[in-house]
Amino acid sequence: MEPHELLYSFRGSLPSLGLSDGDLLIVEPRKRAASGELVVASIGENLFIGHWWQKHGLRELREPETKGDLRIKGVVNLIVRPT
C-alpha cells in the first residue's frame, strides 16, 4: 500500500461486484474516474461502491444504480480478501 492510498473495510455482501463482508479496499484518492472504473463515491455522508458511468454530462454508479450529487472519493486499486 502506498502512503497516499486510502483503506476501506467493506461491510455487507455485493455479489455483483464480487465483494464480501470484511474485504479490504485499497483506493487511490481521485476526484475523476473513467467510465467502467470501480469507485468509492459519496452522497453527503453516505459512501457507495460501484462502476462509474459518465456520458453526455450525466454521472452515476451502476451496480447498484445510484443517482444524486455523487462525489468520487477514489478508484479501487485492489481488493484484499482476508482468509
LUMFI-86761 format. One line per 4 residues: number of its first residue (from 0); their letters; for each residue x, y, z of N, C-alpha, C. Coordinates in steps of 0.001 Angstrom, whole numbers, plus 500000, padded with zeros to 6 digits. Example, Ala and Ser with C-alpha at 12.3 -4.5 7.8 and 13.67 -1.06 7.14 Angstrom:
2
0> as> 513190:494310:507800:512300:495500:507800:513200:496700:507800  512850:497750:507080:513670:498940:507140:512900:500030:507870
***
This chain:
83
0> meph> 500850:498822:500000:500000:500000:500000:500891:501235:500000  500553:502193:499165:501299:503444:499084:500804:504415:500158  501675:505310:500628:501281:506234:501702:500060:507105:501374  499834:507431:500113:498726:508318:499753:497396:507574:499577
4> elly> 497419:506241:499533:496204:505464:499299:495334:505379:500551  494042:505186:500335:493067:505059:501419:492707:503591:501590  492323:503207:502792:491927:501833:503087:490509:501851:503643  489627:501087:502999:488246:500946:503456:487976:499478:503748
8> sfrg> 487184:499232:504778:486739:497879:505096:485287:497763:504647  485013:496802:503757:483673:496635:503212:482815:495815:504168  481606:496269:504410:480653:495553:505252:479431:495207:504423  479002:493959:504494:477846:493514:503744:478257:492535:502669
12> slps> 477424:492392:501668:477700:491494:500558:477197:492136:499279  478015:492119:498255:477642:492675:496965:478182:491743:495885  477496:490591:495686:477980:489576:494747:478186:490087:493321  477380:491052:492886:477515:491565:491517:478881:492215:491285
16> lgls> 479522:492659:492375:480859:493248:492279:481925:492324:492846  481510:491140:493311:482470:490196:493885:482968:490594:495253  482192:491394:495979:482604:491855:497303:481898:491082:498401  482665:490759:499434:482139:490036:500597:482452:490815:501860
20> dgdl> 481711:490514:502910:481906:491150:504201:483350:490988:504656  483981:492086:505046:485347:492053:505552:486412:492319:504504  486039:492401:503230:487026:492721:502196:487632:494092:502474  488910:494224:502162:489598:495498:502306:489782:496104:500919
24> live> 489446:497371:500794:489558:498072:499518:490689:499079:499607  491663:498949:498745:492749:499917:498670:492391:500872:497541  492261:502140:497893:491685:503137:496996:492672:504272:496744  492842:504608:495466:493652:505758:495080:492758:506988:495110
28> prkr> 493057:507979:495965:492213:509171:496023:492216:509905:494682  491042:510091:494124:490887:510831:492869:489506:511451:492851  489365:512536:492141:488066:513190:492013:487401:512856:490687  488148:512225:489771:487619:511847:488458:487914:510383:488195
32> aasg> 487052:509767:487410:487240:508362:487036:486739:508177:485609  487264:507175:484954:486799:506820:483620:485583:505907:483753  484732:505921:482761:483584:505014:482768:484068:503576:482891  483426:502825:483759:483766:501423:483971:484681:501175:485150
36> elvv> 485356:502209:485660:486234:502002:486814:485395:501775:488070  485923:500941:488972:485281:500686:490257:485683:501803:491205  484694:502528:491716:484983:503695:492545:484257:503634:493880  484782:504401:494827:484086:504711:496069:483620:506158:495899
40> asig> 482320:506365:496045:481747:507697:495870:480837:508006:497053  480547:509275:497229:479687:509667:498351:478549:510548:497874  477466:510458:498615:476358:511407:498540:476165:511850:499978  476547:513070:500266:476522:513528:501654:477524:512723:502465
44> enlf> 477070:512132:503571:477947:511338:504429:477917:509844:504092  477073:509441:503144:476942:508031:502776:477933:507664:501679  478611:506510:501857:479552:506009:500864:478929:504880:500065  479269:504827:498776:478789:503803:497865:479966:503277:497066
48> ighw> 479859:502047:496594:480865:501488:495708:480158:500939:494480  480753:501152:493337:480156:500663:492104:480993:501065:490911  480548:500635:489741:481215:501010:488497:480727:502387:488076  481664:503268:487794:481354:504636:487413:480892:504678:485964
52> wqkh> 479926:505518:485693:479438:505715:484340:479223:507199:484126  479758:507693:483016:479642:509120:482721:479522:509300:481213  478490:510027:480791:478301:510281:479371:477334:511445:479193  477640:512336:478269:476781:513472:477941:476424:514300:479183
56> glre> 477393:514461:480086:477170:515273:481279:476451:514560:482409  475990:513333:482174:475336:512557:483228:476374:511735:483962  476181:511536:485266:477108:510748:486077:476299:509868:487018  476697:508608:487144:476022:507716:488089:476877:506495:488352
60> lrep> 476494:505789:489396:477095:504495:489699:476172:503423:489165  476750:502397:488621:475984:501225:488203:476332:500120:489184  475382:499234:489437:475631:498074:490324:476085:498524:491698  475353:499070:492559:473938:499401:492441:473749:500724:491716
64> etkg> 472604:500872:491057:472326:502121:490362:472039:503191:491395  472853:504213:491404:472747:505285:492389:472854:506615:491666  471896:507477:491886:471912:508795:491268:471846:509842:492356  472312:511016:492045:472302:512100:493011:473571:512908:492855
68> dlri> 473897:513692:493844:475104:514518:493820:476302:513669:494234  476715:512791:493337:477823:511876:493627:479159:512596:493558  480004:512301:494529:481371:512829:494547:482317:511640:494686  483206:511515:493742:484153:510400:493766:485178:510639:494861
72> kgvv> 485367:509635:495709:486409:509660:496734:487698:509076:496184  487562:508052:495321:488744:507426:494751:488386:506198:493936  489406:505666:493277:489276:504494:492418:489895:503298:493124  489179:502177:493129:489661:500967:493805:490821:500376:492994
76> nliv> 491983:500278:493640:493166:499674:493021:493258:498188:493297  492791:497793:494484:492985:496400:494901:491928:496024:495924  491434:494785:495816:490527:494225:496815:491263:493099:497496  491389:493173:498824:492076:492147:499599:491039:491399:500402
80> rpt> 491002:490084:500235:490036:489262:500962:490783:488528:502072  490506:488892:503337:491152:488196:504455:490768:486726:504474  491710:485871:504790:491425:484436:504843:491160:483975:506241
***
